[in-house]
Amino acid sequence: MTESNARPETRVGAVFVPQLPPERLRSVARAADQAGLDELWLWEDCFLESGITATVAALAWTERLTVGVGLLPVPLRNVAITAMELATLHRLFPGRARVGVGHGVQDWMGQVGARAESPMALLREYLTALQALLSGQRVTTEGRYVRLDGVALDWPPPQPPELLAGATGDRTLRLSGEVADGTILTGGTTVEQVRRARGLIDEGRARGGRTGYHPVVIYLHAATGPDAAARLEAERVRWGYDTMDGHGVAGGAEAVAEAVRTWAAAGVDTVVLQPTPDDPDPEGFMAFAAQEVAPLVRN
């Protein structure tokens, strides 16, 4: 990927949470597209919904929408398969997909017999090989986890695409800065944790000789409407936060936009609003993010 030092304008996205049935995705994606939402994000959470299948469907149903996958758990996927899928995705829908990879939830990886003894070693080998494959290289490597013998894509993307890494721990944040093109931070990450993450990412960038700008994507718990506070409180209990202060926001467009600006000032480039699984109007939430929140963020 060609690196740029310029920090992009803050983008506002929203999550199609996988607690919604897959057949709901079409109407939500179209609502996001029609409303002018910057980015719709999908999760490949076990054992809910597939990331790549849903992304292709959402892109095919829409005209301009950018769709992100955050993230694909690497223990589940041979790197050659992921490279083939991403190359096809980027050739079918140039410039409209953003994809991240990461360790995956270790308990889930254990459930399917894919838990790695060293998730860090796996992710480093995987990111390195995946970037090389997407760059059109022929790759031979004999790593601890990733083993390829003269593998090259017949249809690589015309340009190497952005490759993001999901990261929470210190070592993974440094690795993301060193090897990946950007980082995805989980919902519930506080402003102080964002600033600290930026520092660790920069340490990795220096170690890897990376000079281009490194974008950061974050999920932000958000609820709007008459029962917003109650629904966000249920999320606090579900995720085990002591308080929702600093982890999310409930309220109207002004309150949500102010929260987005706060996280952006700490070093986030794309703030992806994460609605509650019981949001009464997922399609309306897309319009709220695009037409009410985003204009306030940019003014």
N, C-alpha and C positions, 0 to 999 in steps of 0.2 A: 504494500500500500504506500502511495506517495505521502510523505509526511509534511504537515504544515504547522507553523508555529502560532498561527492565529487562533485565538479563542473564539468559538462560534457563539452566535446568539443563543440565549437560553431557549430550549425547546420544552414544550409541555405535552406529555403523552398520558395515556391511561391504559390500565390492564384489563384484558378480558380474563377474569379470574376463572380457573378451571373447575371451580365448583358449579359453574353453569354448564348445562349440557352442550355437547359439541354442536348440535343442530341450532343453537341460539347464536352461534358465531356469525352466521351470514347477516342477520339483521343488525347486529352490533357493529360489525365491520363496515357495513354500508352506512350506518348512522354516523360513524366516525369519519368516513370519507366525505359524506355530504356536508358535515359540519366543518370540515377543514382541519381536523385534528392533525397535529404534527406526526405523532407516532402511536400506533396501537401495539401493545406488548402482550406476548403470550408466554405461558410457562409450560415446560415439560416436567410437571410434577408427577411422581409415581403415586398412585397408578391411575391417573386421571385422564390426561389427554396428550397426544403426540404433538411435539413442537413443530416439526417440519411439515407434516401433513396439514396441520391447521394453518400454518403460515402460507403455504401454497394456495390453499382454498381462499384465505382472506385476501391475498393479493389478486387472485383471479376474479374475485367478486367486486373489486374496487378499481379505481382509475388512477389515483394519485397517492394514496395512503402509503406511508412507510410502516412496515410491520417488523417488530423486533421479537427475537426469541431469547429469553433470559431465564434459564440457560439450558443448554444440552449437557447432561451429565456424562462425562467422558468414559467412566467405567462401563457404561452400557453399550458403547458404540465403537466398533473398529474404526480407526482413523481414516482408512480408505473409503469406507461407506460414508462417513461424514463429509469427506472431501468431495465425493461424487454428488452428494445431495446439495451441498452448498454451491458447487460449481453450476449445477443445473439451475438452482434457485436464482443465482445472480445472472445467469444468461437469459432466463425466462423473464425476469423482472429487474432489469439493470437499475441500480441505485435506489431500490425500494426496500431492501431487507437489511436488518442489522442483527447479527447473530453472536451470542456469547456461549462459551463453554466453561465448565467448571467441575469441581470435585463431585457434585451431587451430594445429597443427604446420605451420610454414611450408613444409617440404619436401613434405608431403602436399598442401598447398594448391597448390604448384607443379606437382605431378603431374597435377592435374585442371584446370589452367589457371585457377585461382581465386585465385592469390596476389595480395594487394593491395600496391600500392606504399607505402601508408601504413596499416598495420594499426591504428594508434592512431586515425586519423581515421575509419576504417571502424567500429571498435568504438564510438566515441563517438556517431556518427550512428545506428548500429544500436540501441544501448541507449536512446537518447532516443526514437527513433521507436517501438520496441517497447513501451516503457512507456506512451507516449501511446495507442497502439492498444489495449493491454490495459486501459487506463483508460476505454475507450469513446469516445475522442475521434476526430474526423474530421481526418485528417492530410494536409497538403500541405507537402512539403519538397523542395528542390532542392539536395541536398548533393553532395559529391564522389562518393560511392558510393551513398547512399540517396536515391532519388527516388520520391516518392509524390504522386499528384494526387487529392486528395479521397477518400482511402481511409479507410473506417471498417468495423469489424466489425459484422455484424448480430447476432451472439451473443457479445458480450464477457462475461468472467466477471462475476458479480454484484459482486465486490470485486476491485480490482487485486491480482494475486498478487505474491508475493515474486519478485524477479528477481535472480539471483546472477550474478557475473562471475568467470571464471577469470583469475587474475593471478599473474605471477611477477616481472616487471621493475618498476622503480621507477615509471615513468610509468603503467603499467597499474594498479598498486596505488593510486596517487593517483586515477586515473580511476574505479576501482571505488568508492572511498570517496565520490567526488563524485556519481556517477550511479547506481550499483547499490544494491540493498538489502542485499547481503552479498557475501562473497568466498570463492572456492574456491582453496585452496592445494594444490599438487601433492604427491604422495608424495615423501619424501626431504627435505622442508623441515625444517630443524633448529629447535630451540627458540629459538635466537638469531635465526634468520631470521624466525620468527613474530613475535617482539617488534618487530623492525625493520619488518616488514610492517604491523603494527598502527599504528606511528607514521606510516607513509606513507599508510595508509588514512585515519587521522585528519586528516592534512593535506588530503586530498581532501574529506573530509566538511566541514571548516571552509570550504574554498573554495566548496563547493556549498550551504552553509547547511543541511546535513543535521544534525538534532538527535537523531534516534532511534537506538536501539542497532543496531549493524552486526554481524551474526553472521559468524563465520568457520568454514568447513568445511575440514578437512584430511584427506588420505589418509595413513595410517601403515602402512608395510610391517610385516606381522606373520605369524608362523608358529608353529604349536604342534604337539605330537606328537613321537614319538621322533626323527625326522629333521629337526626344525625348524631347527636351526642350519645344517645342510648346505644345506637349501633356501633359507634366507635368504642364505647365502654366495653361492649361485648368482645370487640377485637383486642382490647387491652387484656382482658381475661384470657382469651384464646392464646395470645402470644406470650403471656406471662410478664408483661411490663408492670412495674410498680405504679407508674403513672403514664398517661398518654402525652403529657407535656414533653415536647422535644421528640416525640415519636410519630406524631400525626396531627391532623387538624380536622375539626368539625365546624361547619358553618357555611356561609354564603360565599359568593365569588371573591369578595374583598378579603375575607379571612384566609381563604385557600391561596389566593394570589400572594398575599403577604408571606405565607409560609413558603411558597415556591421561591420567592425572592430571597428569603432568609437562607434556604439551602443552597441556592445558586451563588450567593455571596460567599459561602463557605468553600466553593470550588466545584459545584455540580453543574453540569452542562445540560443534561436532560433530566427533568423531574417528571417521573411517571406516576400519576395519581393512581393509588391502589384502592378501589372501592371495596366496601364490605361485601362478603359473599351474598348477603341478603338485601343488597341494594334493590329497592323496589322498581327501578327503571334503568337498567344497564344502558339502553340506547340513549336515554336522556342524559345519563352521566357523561357520555361521550360529547354530546353537544354542550353540556355545562363546561367541561374542560376546555373545549376548543373555542367556544364563542363567548364565554363569560370570564373564564380564568385567564386564558392565554393573552387576550388583549390588555388586561390589567398588568400582567407581568412585563409586557414590552413597552408600556407607556412610562 
